Amino acid sequence: MDSLSQIALGSAVAIGVMGRRTAVWKAATWGAIAGTLPDLDVVIDHGDALLNMVLHRAESHALFWLTLFAPLLAWIVSRVHREGPLFRHWWLALWLVLITHPLLDAMTVYGTQLLLPFTNHPFGVGSMFIIDPAYTLPLVVGVVAALRMKDAARGLRWNAVGLVLSTAYLAWSVLAQERVEQQARTSLREQGLSAEQVLVTPAPFQTLLWRVVALPDDPADPHFHEAYVSLFDGPAPVRFTAHDRGARLMATHGQAAPVSRLANFAGGFVKLSTTPDGQLRLTDLRMGQEPDYVFNFHLGPLHAVGSEPTKQVSERPLVGPALRWIGRRMWGLDLPPPWKGRNP
């Protein structure tokens, strides 16, 4: 999730645990700091764009390592504020802040390696977009109320309500995702489209409009299928659009290290294509929409794939038309996506 959401969640959790045992500003401040710490791994450069992607949300997001780190951080905080008797409370508060960060990240589709060092499986529920005001706003309001209200008990209640509402929204997103997936799978069967895997993720900033990506059963099938489904759509079947996924290129280059690395990380939701200058292009289908994706990697010329560090190229649709389309399509209006122009 975005940094503001993690900061707000960290502050809200710390305030909720510490209550009146310490000053609200102390709990909010250290909750915000601890809620930010796991994302400091972004400063690490592995010398390769693809490695930077798949190794983000790794050890710094592992529940095991964060659990070991929590008592050290709690000891530092309790010493700084001379609150030794509150060490155990700080320990619990900061442990919860640290582990809720990766757990929240795991609600997005990116992939969070929660169980390192035991497994590097990237967990990703995919029911939340990385920025969603409906999730973040209750947390921010609750934290601000706890900090500003003269009636401490009332402020703490506001904070608790913010936590409850934001958590309920996460639950709602999972239920909405499940409903859309069932609808999509039914339409795929009715249209005679085989699908080994179906990915359902929300369009940006909300959970009413969802993007569906279906991978075929047959590895030789040259297409994947994409659709958008609103919770307000009528009973009409989901309309899927077929797109080339580079099956022939995958047959030739699928075992190359960078291709297999991203394919494993993305659960198979990748495609291959060639650039105008003859380079092999690897795309993560999970984040973006056809033809604009956040994670595209140039792997070098076809005869020397992987011989050089990969380079990332991000593409996005024109923001204004995209947001206007989402704002109308999410209410069930049958409008084609405006994915024509790109922002660099």
Disulfide bonds with the S-S distance in Angstrom:
none
